[in-house]
Amino acid sequence: METKTEEAVVAKRQRIVRGVVIAVVVIVGLFSTLNRKQGDLGVYTQAARRAIAGEEAYVVEAKSFTYPPGQLVPFLPLAALPASWERVLFYFANMALLLGAIWMVRRIARAEYAENGRDGPGWWFWIVLFAICARHLTSPLENQSNDLPILFLMTWTAYARCMQRSALAGAAAGLATALKATPLLYAPVLVWQRRFGAALSFAVALVALTLLPDLLFPRADGALWVVAWYQTFVSKVGVAEAADADGAWSAWNVLNQSLSGTLYRLSTDGGGASWAWDVSVWAPSAGVLKAVTIAAQASVLLIIAVAVGPPSAGAPGAPDRRMRSLAEVGAVVCGMLLLSPMSSKAHFCVLILPVAYMLLHVFTHGRDALTTLYLAVAFALGSLSSKGIVGLELGNGLWPAARSPGARWRACSARRTWRGVGGAHSPRTRALTSSATDVGRSASLPRRAFVKPRGLRAG
C-alpha cells in the first residue's frame, strides 16, 4: 500500500513539473512571438481576405501565397481580426497543435517502453529528442508559418495506425495533403499496401478540403481554386529542377534543403550572394544535373516503395505495428522533405517522427552505434550550427555549407527509418541499401526490431 502511495505521489509531482514546464514554455514563446516582426501569417490572412472578397488569392508578388486552396480555410476565422489578435490566436493554435503532436509521440513511446518492461520514456529520451528537434519545432512559431498543422496531422496519421484506425490515418494524411501537397507521398503507400479503405478516406478528405473554398467563396471567373493554384505556381516547377518562380521560390536559395535545391547549390556558385559561402563542388551541364537529380529522387521513391511493401507487409498480424507505423510515416515525412521543391528550417519540424523512432530503438533495444552516430550528426549540423551559437555572419555562411551535408543526413535518417519499415533482415532492404549509395550510408537494425505491441493496439 505504501509503495502505491509513494508511486502516486511521484506521479503527481511529475505531472506538476510537466505542467509548469509547459506553462513557462508557452508564456516565453508568446512574448517572443509578439516581440518579433510580422512573419508569414500576414501572407495567409491576406490571401483569405482576398478570397472572401471575391478577389484573386494567387497573386504573384514579393511574398506570394503559394499553397493549395485548402490552406485558405484555417485562416478564415483570423481574416476578420486585427493583426495583433491574429498573431496571438495563431500562436496558441500552433502551440496546441505542437503539444498535441508531442502528446501522441509520448503515447507511442510509453507503449514501446512498457513492452520492454520499463517505465518511460524518461527525461533522457526527451532531452535528446528536443536537443535535436527543438530548433525546428520552434521555427514555425518564430516565423508564424503553417507547418505545425502538417506535423500534427502526420503524427495523427502514425498514431491512428497504431490504434488500428487505418481509415482515420488516411483521412488525416489527406487533410495534410490538402494543406500542403507534399503529404501526397503517403497515398501510393496506402495503395501499395492494399489499404484501400484508408486510400479512399485519404481521397475523400483531400477532395473535400480542396473544394471547400469553391463552395464558400467561388472564384469570379468560375474556375476552381485548385486550377488557379496549379496554373500560377505549380506549373512553374520543372521536373528535377530547383524551384524558381517569381514571388515564390528562387533556384539558389540558402534555405532550400530539398534534393533538387541542395544539388543545385552544390553545382553553382551562389549567385554572388554576399552573406553565403560558395559551396559548389562541380559544374555539370544542365542535362547532367537534371539526370543526377532524377536519379537521386528516384532512389528515394524506390527505397520507400521497397521498404513498405510488398502489399502483404501491411496485412493484419504482422509484427510490431506500433513501431512499423511510426517508421512508415517517418519515412514518408523524410521523403516529403527530400522531394519537395522547397524544404526550409520550419518544414523540418516533422523530423521529430523519424528521430523519435530512432531514439526508441536506441533507448529500448540496446545500443546501436550507427543510429547513435546519425543522431549525433543531426545534432551537430542542426542544433550546433544555429546562428545563436555561431553568430549571424558565420551562421549564414554555414547554412549552405553545413546544410548540404544536412540534406545527406536527412537521407541517412530516412534510410534508417526505411530499414525499420522493411524489417531487420529483409533481403529486399539489404539489396537496396547496398546499391542506393547516393542517398546515404546504410544502417544496421537492432536485433530485436519488432515486438508484439502493448498499450496501443496493432493496426
SULKA-V639931 format. One record per pair of residues at least 4 apart in sequence whose ideal C-beta (glycine too) atoms are under 8 Angstrom apart, sorted by the first residue. I is the first residue (numbers start at 1). J is the second residue. D is the distance in Angstrom with one decimal. If there is no record, write none. Layout:
BEGIN
I_J_D, I_J_D
END
This chain:
BEGIN
1_5_6.4, 2_6_6.2, 3_7_6.3, 4_8_6.4, 5_9_6.5, 6_10_6.4, 7_11_6.2, 8_12_6.3, 9_13_6.5, 10_14_6.4, 11_15_6.5, 12_16_6.5, 13_17_6.3, 14_18_6.3, 15_19_6.2, 16_20_6.4, 17_21_6.3, 18_22_6.2, 19_23_6.2, 20_24_6.3, 21_25_6.3, 22_26_6.2, 22_99_6.9, 23_27_6.3, 24_28_6.1, 25_29_5.9, 26_30_6.4, 26_95_5.7, 27_31_6.8, 28_32_6.1, 29_33_6.2, 29_91_7.2, 29_95_6.7, 29_138_7.2, 29_141_5.8, 30_34_6.4, 30_88_7.4, 30_91_5.8, 30_92_7.8, 31_35_6.2, 32_36_6.8, 32_141_8.0, 32_142_7.3, 33_87_6.5, 33_91_5.0, 33_141_6.0, 33_142_7.1, 33_144_7.3, 34_87_6.5, 34_88_7.3, 36_142_6.5, 38_42_5.0, 38_83_7.1, 38_87_7.6, 38_144_7.3, 39_142_7.2, 39_143_4.5, 39_144_3.3, 39_145_6.8, 40_44_6.7, 40_63_7.5, 40_143_5.7, 40_144_5.3, 40_145_4.7, 40_146_7.1, 41_45_6.2, 41_78_7.8, 41_86_6.1, 41_87_6.4, 41_90_5.5, 41_144_3.9, 42_46_5.9, 42_83_7.3, 43_47_6.6, 43_63_5.1, 43_64_7.4, 43_65_5.5, 44_48_6.5, 44_65_6.7, 44_67_8.0, 44_71_7.0, 44_72_8.0, 44_75_4.6, 44_78_7.8, 44_146_6.3, 45_49_6.3, 45_75_5.3, 45_78_5.3, 45_79_5.1, 45_86_5.9, 46_50_6.4, 46_65_7.3, 47_51_6.4, 47_57_4.3, 47_58_7.8, 47_65_3.7, 47_72_6.2, 47_75_7.4, 48_52_6.3, 48_57_7.6, 48_72_5.2, 48_75_4.2, 48_76_5.5, 48_78_7.3, 48_79_4.1, 49_53_6.2, 49_79_4.7, 50_55_4.1, 50_56_6.4, 50_57_4.8, 50_59_7.4, 51_55_7.2, 51_57_4.4, 51_72_5.4, 51_213_6.3, 51_217_5.2, 51_225_7.6, 52_76_7.1, 52_79_6.3, 52_217_5.5, 54_217_6.8, 54_219_7.9, 54_220_5.4, 56_228_7.5, 57_65_5.9, 57_69_7.8, 57_72_6.5, 57_225_7.3, 57_228_7.8, 58_64_7.3, 58_65_6.5, 58_66_7.9, 58_228_5.1, 58_229_5.8, 58_232_4.2, 58_233_6.9, 59_64_6.4, 59_65_7.4, 59_247_7.8, 60_64_5.7, 60_232_6.8, 60_245_7.9, 60_246_5.3, 60_247_4.3, 60_248_7.7, 61_247_5.2, 62_247_6.5, 63_247_7.1, 64_233_7.3, 64_247_3.7, 64_248_5.3, 65_71_7.8, 66_229_8.0, 66_233_4.9, 66_247_7.9, 66_248_4.7, 66_249_7.9, 67_71_3.7, 67_146_7.1, 67_179_7.0, 67_180_6.3, 67_181_7.7, 67_229_7.6, 68_177_8.0, 68_178_5.9, 68_179_6.7, 68_180_7.0, 68_181_5.6, 68_210_6.3, 68_226_6.6, 68_229_5.8, 69_210_6.0, 69_212_8.0, 69_213_4.5, 69_214_7.5, 69_224_7.9, 69_225_3.5, 69_226_5.4, 69_228_8.0, 69_229_5.9, 70_175_7.7, 70_178_3.3, 70_179_5.4, 70_209_4.0, 70_210_5.0, 70_212_6.9, 70_213_7.3, 71_75_7.5, 71_146_6.4, 71_178_7.8, 71_179_5.1, 71_180_7.0, 72_76_6.9, 72_213_5.1, 72_225_7.5, 73_209_6.5, 73_212_5.7, 73_213_6.5, 73_216_7.8, 74_146_7.7, 74_149_6.8, 74_179_7.6, 75_79_5.9, 76_216_7.6, 77_81_7.7, 77_89_7.9, 78_86_4.9, 78_89_6.3, 78_90_6.2, 81_85_4.3, 81_86_5.1, 81_89_7.0, 82_86_6.9, 83_87_6.7, 84_88_6.8, 85_89_6.0, 86_90_5.9, 87_91_6.2, 87_144_6.8, 88_92_6.7, 89_93_6.2, 90_94_6.2, 90_144_6.4, 91_95_6.2, 91_141_6.6, 91_144_7.8, 92_96_6.3, 93_97_6.6, 94_98_6.3, 94_140_6.4, 94_141_5.8, 94_148_4.7, 95_99_6.2, 95_141_7.1, 96_100_6.1, 97_101_6.5, 97_148_4.5, 97_149_5.9, 97_151_7.0, 97_152_4.1, 98_102_6.5, 98_137_6.3, 98_141_7.6, 98_148_5.4, 98_151_7.2, 98_152_7.6, 99_103_6.2, 100_104_6.7, 100_152_5.5, 100_155_7.8, 101_105_6.5, 101_148_7.5, 101_151_5.1, 101_152_4.9, 101_155_4.2, 101_156_7.9, 101_352_7.2, 102_106_6.2, 102_352_7.8, 103_107_6.6, 104_108_6.7, 104_155_4.9, 104_156_6.6, 104_158_7.5, 104_159_4.2, 105_109_6.1, 105_155_6.5, 105_352_6.6, 105_353_7.5, 105_356_5.1, 106_110_6.1, 106_121_7.1, 107_111_6.6, 107_159_6.8, 107_455_8.0, 107_456_6.8, 108_112_6.5, 108_158_7.1, 108_159_6.6, 108_162_5.9, 108_322_6.2, 108_326_5.9, 108_356_7.6, 108_456_6.5, 109_113_6.3, 109_120_7.1, 109_121_4.4, 109_125_6.7, 109_356_6.7, 109_360_6.0, 110_114_6.2, 110_120_6.8, 110_121_6.7, 110_455_6.5, 111_115_6.5, 111_162_7.6, 111_322_6.0, 111_453_6.4, 111_454_6.2, 111_455_3.2, 111_456_4.4, 112_116_6.9, 112_322_6.5, 112_323_6.5, 112_360_5.2, 112_364_5.6, 112_453_7.9, 113_118_4.7, 113_119_6.7, 113_120_3.7, 113_121_5.7, 113_363_7.8, 113_364_6.0, 114_118_7.3, 114_454_5.6, 114_455_5.1, 115_364_7.8, 115_451_5.5, 115_452_7.3, 115_453_6.3, 115_454_4.7, 115_455_7.2, 116_364_4.7, 116_365_7.6, 116_451_7.5, 118_364_7.0, 120_125_6.5, 120_363_7.5, 121_125_3.6, 121_126_6.5, 121_360_8.0, 121_363_6.9, 122_126_7.8, 122_363_8.0, 123_127_5.9, 124_128_6.2, 124_363_7.4, 125_129_6.1, 125_359_6.0, 125_363_5.5, 126_130_6.0, 127_131_6.1, 128_132_6.6, 128_359_6.1, 128_375_7.2, 129_133_5.9, 129_352_7.0, 129_355_6.3, 129_356_6.2, 129_359_5.9, 130_134_4.3, 130_137_7.6, 131_379_6.0, 131_383_6.1, 132_355_5.5, 132_375_6.4, 132_378_5.2, 132_379_5.1, 132_382_6.4, 132_383_6.4, 133_137_5.4, 133_349_7.4, 133_351_6.2, 133_352_4.6, 133_355_5.7, 134_138_6.1, 134_383_7.4, 135_139_6.6, 135_345_7.5, 135_382_6.1, 135_383_5.4, 135_386_6.0, 136_345_6.1, 136_346_7.2, 136_348_3.9, 136_349_4.8, 136_351_6.3, 136_352_7.8, 136_382_7.2, 137_151_8.0, 137_349_5.1, 137_352_6.6, 138_142_6.0, 139_143_6.0, 139_145_7.5, 139_147_7.8, 139_345_4.8, 139_346_4.2, 139_348_7.4, 139_349_6.8, 140_144_7.7, 140_145_4.6, 140_146_7.5, 140_147_4.3, 140_148_4.9, 140_346_4.6, 140_349_5.8, 141_148_7.7, 143_346_5.4, 145_346_4.5, 146_150_7.6, 146_179_7.1, 146_180_7.3, 147_151_6.4, 147_346_4.8, 147_347_5.7, 147_349_5.4, 147_350_7.7, 148_152_6.2, 148_349_6.5, 149_153_6.2, 149_176_7.5, 149_179_5.9, 150_154_6.1, 150_176_5.2, 150_179_6.4, 150_180_5.3, 150_183_6.8, 150_349_8.0, 150_350_6.4, 151_155_6.1, 151_349_4.9, 151_350_5.1, 151_352_7.1, 152_156_6.1, 153_157_6.5, 153_172_4.8, 153_173_6.9, 153_175_5.5, 153_176_3.9, 153_179_7.5, 153_183_7.5, 154_158_7.0, 154_172_7.5, 154_173_6.9, 154_176_5.8, 154_183_6.4, 154_329_5.8, 154_332_7.4, 154_333_5.7, 154_350_5.8, 154_353_6.7, 155_159_6.1, 155_329_7.7, 155_352_7.8, 155_353_6.4, 156_160_5.9, 156_168_7.8, 156_169_7.6, 156_172_4.3, 157_161_6.6, 157_169_4.7, 157_170_7.9, 157_172_4.5, 157_173_4.7, 157_176_7.4, 157_186_7.0, 157_329_5.4, 158_162_6.6, 158_169_7.6, 158_325_5.1, 158_326_5.1, 158_328_7.4, 158_329_4.0, 158_330_7.6, 158_353_6.4, 159_163_6.5, 160_165_4.1, 160_166_7.4, 160_168_4.2, 160_169_3.8, 160_172_6.2, 160_459_7.9, 161_165_7.3, 161_166_6.4, 161_169_4.6, 161_321_7.0, 161_325_3.7, 161_328_7.3, 161_329_7.4, 161_459_5.7, 162_321_6.7, 162_322_4.8, 162_325_5.0, 162_326_7.5, 162_453_7.6, 162_456_4.3, 162_457_7.3, 162_458_7.8, 162_459_6.3, 163_168_8.0, 163_456_6.1, 163_457_6.0, 163_459_6.0, 164_321_8.0, 164_457_4.9, 164_458_6.6, 164_459_2.8, 165_169_6.1, 165_459_6.6, 166_170_6.5, 166_195_5.6, 166_197_6.3, 166_198_4.4, 166_459_6.2, 167_171_6.4, 167_197_5.3, 167_198_5.6, 167_200_7.8, 167_201_4.4, 168_172_6.4, 168_201_7.3, 169_173_6.6, 169_198_5.9, 169_325_8.0, 170_174_6.2, 170_190_6.0, 170_195_7.3, 170_197_7.4, 170_198_3.3, 170_199_6.1, 170_200_7.3, 170_201_4.0, 170_202_3.9, 170_205_7.4, 171_175_6.5, 171_201_4.3, 171_202_6.7, 171_204_7.2, 171_205_4.3, 172_176_6.6, 172_205_7.6, 173_177_6.4, 173_183_5.4, 173_186_4.3, 173_187_7.5, 173_190_8.0, 173_202_5.6, 173_205_8.0, 174_178_6.6, 174_201_6.6, 174_202_4.0, 174_203_6.6, 174_204_6.9, 174_205_3.2, 174_206_4.0, 174_209_7.7, 175_179_6.6, 175_205_5.0, 175_206_7.4, 175_209_5.8, 176_180_6.5, 176_183_4.0, 177_181_6.2, 177_182_7.7, 177_183_4.4, 177_184_4.7, 177_186_7.5, 177_187_7.4, 177_202_7.5, 177_206_5.0, 178_205_7.0, 178_206_5.1, 178_208_7.9, 178_209_3.7, 178_210_4.9, 179_209_7.5, 182_336_4.2, 182_339_7.2, 182_340_4.9, 183_332_7.2, 183_336_6.4, 184_206_7.9, 185_189_7.4, 185_304_7.4, 185_332_5.3, 185_335_5.1, 185_336_5.7, 185_339_6.9, 186_190_6.6, 186_202_7.2, 186_329_7.5, 186_332_4.9, 187_191_6.7, 187_199_6.5, 187_202_5.6, 187_203_7.7, 188_192_5.8, 188_305_7.6, 189_193_6.3, 189_304_6.9, 189_308_5.3, 189_328_7.0, 189_332_6.4, 190_195_4.7, 190_196_7.7, 190_198_4.9, 190_199_4.1, 190_202_6.1, 191_195_7.8, 191_196_7.4, 191_199_5.3, 192_305_6.4, 192_308_6.4, 192_309_5.1, 192_311_6.3, 193_308_6.4, 193_309_6.8, 193_311_5.4, 193_313_6.7, 193_314_3.4, 194_311_4.3, 194_314_6.8, 195_199_6.2, 195_314_5.8, 196_200_6.2, 197_201_6.6, 198_202_6.3, 199_203_6.5, 200_204_6.3, 201_205_6.2, 202_206_6.2, 203_207_6.1, 204_208_6.0, 205_209_6.4, 206_210_6.0, 207_211_6.0, 208_212_6.4, 210_225_7.9, 210_226_5.4, 211_215_6.6, 211_224_7.4, 211_226_7.6, 212_216_6.1, 213_217_6.2, 213_225_4.9, 214_218_5.6, 214_219_7.4, 214_224_5.7, 214_225_5.7, 218_222_7.2, 219_223_5.4, 219_224_7.4, 219_225_6.3, 219_228_6.7, 223_227_5.0, 223_228_5.9, 224_228_7.2, 225_229_6.3, 226_230_6.4, 227_231_6.2, 228_232_5.9, 229_233_6.3, 229_234_6.5, 230_234_4.4, 230_235_5.9, 231_235_5.7, 232_236_7.9, 233_237_7.6, 233_245_6.0, 233_248_5.5, 236_243_7.8, 236_244_7.5, 236_245_3.9, 236_248_7.4, 237_241_7.3, 237_243_5.1, 237_245_7.1, 237_249_7.9, 237_341_5.0, 239_290_7.8, 239_294_7.5, 240_260_6.3, 240_290_5.0, 240_293_4.0, 240_294_4.4, 240_297_6.2, 241_251_7.7, 241_260_6.2, 241_264_7.9, 241_290_6.7, 241_293_7.3, 242_249_7.9, 242_251_4.1, 242_252_7.3, 242_253_7.7, 242_256_7.2, 242_260_5.0, 242_261_5.2, 242_263_7.8, 242_264_3.7, 242_341_7.8, 243_248_7.2, 243_249_3.8, 243_251_7.2, 243_256_7.4, 243_260_7.1, 243_261_7.2, 243_341_3.5, 243_342_5.5, 244_249_5.9, 244_250_6.0, 244_251_4.1, 245_249_5.4, 249_253_6.7, 249_256_7.4, 249_341_6.4, 249_342_5.4, 251_261_8.0, 251_264_5.8, 251_268_7.9, 252_264_6.5, 252_265_6.1, 252_268_5.7, 252_270_6.0, 252_271_4.6, 252_273_7.4, 253_261_6.1, 253_265_8.0, 253_342_7.3, 253_344_8.0, 254_265_7.9, 254_273_7.1, 254_275_7.9, 254_276_4.9, 254_396_7.0, 254_399_5.1, 254_400_5.0, 255_342_8.0, 255_344_4.0, 255_345_6.7, 255_399_7.3, 256_261_3.2, 256_262_7.5, 256_265_7.7, 256_342_5.3, 256_343_6.4, 256_344_6.4, 257_261_6.4, 257_262_5.9, 257_337_7.2, 257_343_4.9, 257_344_6.9, 257_348_7.8, 257_403_5.2, 257_404_7.9, 257_406_6.1, 257_407_4.8, 257_410_7.4, 258_262_6.6, 258_337_6.7, 258_338_6.2, 258_339_6.9, 258_340_5.0, 258_341_6.4, 258_342_6.4, 258_343_4.2, 258_407_7.4, 259_263_6.1, 259_293_6.5, 259_296_5.0, 259_297_5.7, 259_300_7.2, 259_338_4.9, 259_339_6.7, 259_407_6.7, 260_264_6.3, 260_293_5.3, 260_297_7.4, 260_341_6.6, 261_265_6.5, 261_341_7.7, 261_342_6.9, 261_343_7.1, 262_266_6.3, 262_403_7.6, 262_404_5.3, 262_407_4.3, 263_267_6.4, 263_289_6.6, 263_292_6.3, 263_293_5.2, 263_296_6.8, 264_268_6.0, 264_289_7.2, 265_270_7.2, 265_279_5.8, 265_280_7.2, 265_400_5.5, 265_404_6.3, 266_279_6.2, 266_280_6.0, 266_281_5.4, 266_282_7.1, 266_404_5.8, 267_280_5.9, 267_281_7.6, 267_282_5.7, 267_283_6.3, 267_284_5.5, 267_289_5.5, 268_280_5.6, 268_283_8.0, 269_278_5.1, 269_280_5.3, 270_276_5.4, 270_277_7.3, 270_278_4.9, 270_279_7.3, 270_280_7.2, 270_400_7.1, 275_393_7.4, 275_396_4.5, 275_397_7.4, 276_396_5.8, 276_397_6.1, 276_399_6.9, 276_400_5.2, 277_397_4.2, 277_398_7.7, 277_400_6.3, 277_401_5.3, 279_400_4.8, 279_401_5.0, 279_404_5.6, 284_288_3.8, 284_289_4.6, 284_292_7.0, 285_289_7.0, 286_290_6.3, 287_291_6.4, 288_292_6.4, 289_293_6.3, 290_294_6.3, 291_295_6.4, 292_296_6.4, 293_297_6.2, 294_298_5.9, 295_299_6.4, 295_438_6.6, 296_300_7.0, 296_438_5.4, 296_439_6.9, 297_301_6.7, 297_338_7.5, 297_339_5.8, 298_302_6.0, 299_303_6.3, 299_436_4.5, 299_438_5.8, 299_439_5.1, 300_304_6.6, 300_335_5.5, 300_338_5.2, 300_339_6.1, 300_411_7.5, 300_414_7.4, 300_439_6.4, 301_305_6.1, 301_335_7.4, 301_339_7.7, 302_306_6.1, 302_432_6.8, 302_436_6.9, 303_307_5.8, 303_331_7.9, 303_414_7.4, 303_415_6.8, 303_418_5.1, 303_432_5.9, 303_433_7.9, 303_436_6.1, 303_439_6.8, 304_308_6.1, 304_331_5.7, 304_332_7.1, 304_335_5.5, 304_418_6.5, 305_309_6.1, 306_422_6.7, 306_428_5.1, 306_429_6.8, 306_432_5.1, 307_331_6.4, 307_418_3.9, 307_419_7.2, 307_421_4.5, 307_422_3.9, 307_426_8.0, 307_429_6.0, 307_432_7.5, 308_313_6.6, 308_314_7.6, 308_328_5.9, 308_331_7.0, 308_418_7.9, 308_421_5.3, 308_422_7.5, 309_313_6.0, 311_315_7.7, 313_318_6.2, 313_423_8.0, 314_318_7.0, 316_458_7.6, 318_324_7.1, 318_458_7.9, 319_324_7.9, 319_450_4.2, 319_451_7.1, 319_452_6.7, 320_324_5.6, 320_449_7.4, 320_450_3.6, 320_451_5.5, 320_452_7.0, 320_453_6.1, 320_458_7.7, 321_325_5.7, 321_453_6.2, 321_458_3.6, 321_459_5.6, 322_326_6.9, 322_453_4.2, 322_456_5.2, 322_458_6.8, 323_327_6.1, 323_357_7.0, 323_360_6.9, 323_420_6.8, 323_449_7.4, 323_450_6.6, 323_451_7.9, 323_453_7.8, 324_328_5.9, 324_420_7.4, 324_421_6.2, 324_450_7.2, 325_329_6.5, 325_459_7.4, 326_330_6.0, 326_353_6.5, 326_356_6.9, 326_357_4.8, 326_360_7.6, 327_331_6.3, 327_354_7.7, 327_357_5.2, 327_417_5.0, 327_418_7.5, 327_420_3.9, 327_421_4.5, 328_332_6.8, 328_421_5.1, 329_333_6.4, 329_353_5.8, 330_334_6.4, 330_353_4.4, 330_354_3.5, 330_356_7.9, 330_357_5.0, 330_414_7.7, 330_417_4.3, 331_335_6.4, 331_354_7.3, 331_414_6.0, 331_417_4.8, 331_418_4.8, 331_421_5.6, 332_336_6.4, 333_337_6.7, 333_350_4.1, 333_351_7.0, 333_353_5.6, 333_354_6.8, 334_338_6.3, 334_351_7.5, 334_354_5.7, 334_410_5.9, 334_411_7.6, 334_413_6.3, 334_414_3.2, 334_417_6.3, 334_418_8.0, 335_339_5.6, 335_414_6.7, 336_340_5.9, 336_343_7.9, 336_350_7.0, 337_343_4.5, 337_347_6.2, 337_348_6.8, 337_350_7.3, 337_351_7.5, 337_410_5.8, 338_343_7.4, 338_407_7.2, 338_410_6.3, 338_411_6.5, 338_414_6.9, 340_347_7.2, 342_347_7.8, 343_347_4.9, 343_348_7.4, 344_348_7.8, 348_382_7.8, 351_355_5.6, 351_410_7.3, 351_413_7.2, 352_356_5.8, 353_357_6.6, 354_358_6.4, 354_413_5.1, 354_414_6.7, 354_416_7.4, 354_417_4.5, 355_359_6.3, 355_375_7.1, 355_378_7.1, 355_413_7.0, 356_360_6.3, 357_361_6.9, 357_417_5.7, 357_420_6.5, 358_362_6.5, 358_371_5.0, 358_374_6.8, 358_375_6.2, 358_413_6.8, 358_416_5.9, 358_417_7.3, 359_363_5.8, 359_375_7.2, 360_364_5.5, 360_365_7.8, 361_365_5.0, 361_368_5.8, 361_371_6.0, 361_420_7.3, 361_445_7.7, 361_446_5.4, 361_449_7.3, 362_366_8.0, 362_367_6.8, 362_368_5.5, 362_371_5.7, 362_372_6.0, 362_375_7.4, 365_446_4.0, 365_447_7.7, 365_448_5.3, 365_449_7.0, 366_446_6.1, 366_447_7.8, 366_448_7.8, 367_372_6.9, 368_372_6.1, 368_443_7.8, 368_444_7.6, 368_445_7.9, 368_446_5.3, 369_373_6.3, 370_374_6.6, 370_416_7.6, 370_441_7.9, 370_443_4.1, 370_444_6.2, 371_375_6.5, 371_416_5.9, 371_443_6.0, 372_376_6.4, 373_377_6.4, 374_378_6.3, 374_409_6.7, 374_412_5.2, 374_413_5.7, 374_416_5.9, 374_443_6.7, 375_379_6.5, 376_380_6.3, 377_381_6.0, 377_409_5.2, 377_412_7.5, 378_382_5.5, 378_409_5.5, 378_413_6.7, 379_383_5.2, 379_384_6.5, 380_384_5.1, 380_385_7.5, 381_385_5.9, 381_402_5.0, 381_403_7.0, 381_405_6.2, 381_406_4.5, 381_409_6.0, 382_406_6.8, 383_389_8.0, 384_389_6.1, 384_390_7.8, 385_389_7.4, 385_390_6.3, 385_395_6.8, 385_398_5.0, 385_399_7.4, 385_402_4.8, 385_403_7.7, 386_390_6.9, 386_395_6.7, 387_391_6.5, 387_392_5.2, 387_394_7.9, 387_395_3.2, 387_396_7.3, 389_395_7.9, 390_394_4.5, 390_395_5.1, 390_398_6.2, 391_395_6.0, 392_396_6.4, 393_397_6.7, 394_398_5.8, 395_399_6.4, 397_401_6.4, 398_402_4.6, 398_403_7.8, 399_403_5.4, 400_404_6.4, 402_406_5.9, 403_407_6.6, 404_408_7.3, 405_409_6.5, 406_410_6.8, 407_411_6.8, 408_412_6.6, 408_440_5.8, 409_413_6.2, 409_440_7.5, 410_414_6.2, 411_415_6.2, 411_439_4.2, 411_440_4.0, 412_416_6.3, 412_439_7.9, 412_440_3.8, 412_441_6.5, 412_443_7.2, 413_417_6.4, 414_418_6.0, 414_439_7.5, 414_440_7.7, 415_419_6.4, 415_433_6.4, 415_436_8.0, 415_439_6.1, 415_440_5.1, 415_441_7.7, 415_442_6.0, 415_443_6.5, 416_420_7.1, 416_443_4.6, 417_421_6.7, 418_422_6.2, 418_429_7.4, 419_424_7.7, 419_429_5.7, 419_433_6.6, 419_442_7.0, 419_443_6.1, 419_444_7.8, 419_445_5.5, 420_445_6.4, 420_449_6.2, 422_426_4.3, 422_428_6.5, 422_429_3.5, 423_429_6.4, 423_445_7.9, 423_449_7.2, 423_450_7.3, 424_445_3.9, 424_446_7.3, 424_447_7.0, 424_449_4.2, 424_450_7.3, 425_430_7.7, 425_445_8.0, 426_430_6.6, 427_431_6.2, 428_432_6.3, 429_433_6.0, 430_434_6.3, 431_435_6.5, 432_436_5.7, 433_442_3.4, 434_442_6.6, 437_441_7.6, 445_449_4.7, 452_458_7.9, 453_457_7.0, 453_458_5.2
END
